[in-house]
Amino acid sequence: MPVDVEELLRGANLRVTRPRVAVLHALHDSPHADTGTVIEQVRTRHTSVSHQAVYDCLNALTDAGLVRRIQPTGSVARYELHVGDNHHHAVCRVCGSITDVACATGKAPCLHARDPKGFAVDEAEVIYWGLCAHCQKSTGTTELT
């Protein structure tokens, strides 16, 4: 990872532990990873780390704002390190792959809801659904315009 993981954890007032460092490395290596993938990658580095420890790390890192949890409809939770901006996601209906999509019109236009009914909106989540390039080729479908 290009950033100092220990400094990142300390900056979020979290203790530096082997499982937390391993989880951050796993998410760096596999953006949009589900919990099973994170556990598998962490256990290749530290075989003694339990499933529960990985779940606890993911929760602590998410609560601290170092990790973002997304859960597209019908999918398990996924985790990523790309936090603090207004990016969205595209999800393939066939293989389930997820990719980041920059906000279509600027910094944070989705945060200005027409009538939020008294809510103080601080985040918007947009998910685009379709077919990834690989699945388009496999199914003979072309990109919709």
Secondary structure, 3 states (H helix, E strand, C coil): CCCCHHHHHHHCCCCCCHHHHHHHHHHHHCCCEEHHHHHHHHHHHCCCCCHHHHHHHHHHHHHCCCCEEECCCCCCCEEECCCCCCCEEEEECCCCCEEEECCCCCCCHHHCCCCCCCCCCCCCCCEEEECCHHHHHHHCCCCCC
